[in-house]
Amino acid sequence: MADETSWLIDFPAMDRVDLRMLNKGIDAGFKSFSREYGQLIENLFDPLLFFLVWLEKLLLGAPWFIVIIAMSALAWAGSRSIKVVVGVILSFLVIGYFGMWDNTMRTLSIITVCTLMSIAIGLPLGILMARSDRAQAIVTPILDVMQTMPSFVYLIPVVMLLGIGKVPGLIAVVIYAVAPIIRLTNLGIRLVDKEVLEAAQAFGASPSQKLFGVQIPLAMPNIMAGINQTIMMALAMVVIASMIGVKGLGQPVLKAITNQYFSMGLFNGLAIVALAIIFDRVSQAYGHRLQEHRRNEHS
Amino acid sequence: MSDNIKISVKGLYKIFGSEADRMVNLVKDGVGKQQLLEEYRHVLGLKDINLDIETSKLHVVMGLSGSGKSTLIRHLNRLIDPTAGEILVNGKDIVHLNDAELQDYRRHDISMVFQRFGLLPHRKVFDNVAYGLNIQKLPSAEIKERAMRWIERVGLSGFEDHYPTQLSGGMQQRVGLARALATDADILLMDEAFSALDPLIRTDMQTMLLELQTELNKTIVFITHDLDEALRIGDHIAILRDGMMIQQGGPQDIVMNPADDYIVDFIRDINRGRVVHLEKVMDSEILSGVEGGLHATMALEDALPLVTSCEAQCLPVVDDNGKPIGSISVDSIAKAMARPGDAPTTVIR
């Protein structure tokens, strides 16, 4: 009796042997794919690697005060705020004093490259999604998967394909961080006032005049919020990326986790926080400055 | 067709929905708006619209919300494509223009003013007025000259470096008007252009539009839901209801001969004395032996005190050359100014 009704209690799962065969099949398939095309794909990313290495060498090779001056100048250009600039200078001085300068420079370079790459991928994709409901229907679930899939899971195929090192780390970070800029570009363009768009059309604006003259400028607050989120998520990924050989502030944190070095973990963690706050304040202040026309609104 | 027709709309249908082309035949066979919505899930926007718009006239299309008036005006510059029908502008069909031709048509032949202004919030007043000219990629010296001229013309000198959000509604719509006029298009579409403004500003803007029109002689298609506005500015009025044209004519025709009860309701509270001119209500009898007279286009309310103050209670009506063409009496003025349709059924003795 019990035997006959056991399928009511235990889920009628696939046979264990079959499951093992399936897993093996998928793994073998992917392995042969990566054996076949791994090198090719790696070569594809060579220019990116070249740029990343160049930037890292530049930041590491330059005198520290030049880097601080350059950072302060960038912060000033973005935010026009003395407070932010002073914050940047102090943060870098403290980071340097606590011996985390080199790792911070490495993290800075990979975050910069990841952000640029995310913008390069995310902006056109977001524009495409805003223009076509079908594209939106296809891309949205993919973004959902990318954002909710535990990042360790997609580290596996990336490592199988490209091994460990900078490029796979970069790809892992971009996969994780690109979603907000895509989503917010799409949203921003879709939220553009229909009447303003109609006006542009009524005066004979071409599709590109509409896109660059109306849609992107009016979507800018949302796009900037997307870039800001992308940077934050990229920074959050540096620790995980360090597991596949990305050098930077993530590596000492990883070492601290495995060896229970509390203070080491804390200091490097705080350095990541400092970078995050700097990026956040500068990009937000820049976003606000773009919205100059919203000041003194007539009520 | 006479030469002074600028825009001619013929048998225009617009149905919203995925199978509009199939539905249009059903509508032509007599399926109504309600049935189309309930049985076929399609919305009837416009049904068999025929409309001729004369050159250099201010043509008002009036209707309540949902009547299809905004849909109709958007067909004239193809912001909306028709389901069936023809639209001729200067005798040329604009329904089948390709993308490049359409772009060209919108840049040079037709411009538009929007209800909520449709200004670019991130650009200053100057750049907004210059928008149509920038789109055309004109030389910057010419853009500057033309934009500044129109900014001055609508009374916004000194505001060219402000952002639109820093201006009041009336001023923003002046920017919208200047932007539309700056392209020098012959046709000006105005979609409820003054409806978002408060009454005093609205009257100012109407006055400004009429002043500009005496000088510019544009062909203007003006959409409104406000009959007072329609009667004040329109040379010609078309009334839409549920996507159908129910009456067309001059302001006086609408008031004197409403086509159906719907329009009667509409014009109930209108000051008829201001809209109707003597020529519409005068008697054909020529008074002999009386010198002078009232001009045929004088409004009834202006004529009334003059007629009552004269002994005969009756004065001649003259044309532009002072030649008598009829006469007007207190009686006929009083009859014309009475509301139609709700005469009291009993007279108290």
Interface residues (C-beta under 8 A of the other chain):
Chain A: D193 E195 V196 E198 A199 A200 Q201 A202 F203 G204 A205 S206 Q209 G213 V214 P217 L218 M220 E292 H293 R294 N296 E297 H298
Chain B: N77 L79 Q103 D104 Y105 R106 R107 H108 I110 S111 M112 F114 Q115 R116 F117 G118 L119 L120 P121 H122 R123 Y131 G132 I135 Q136 Y163 P164 T165 Q166 L167 S168 R179 T183 L189
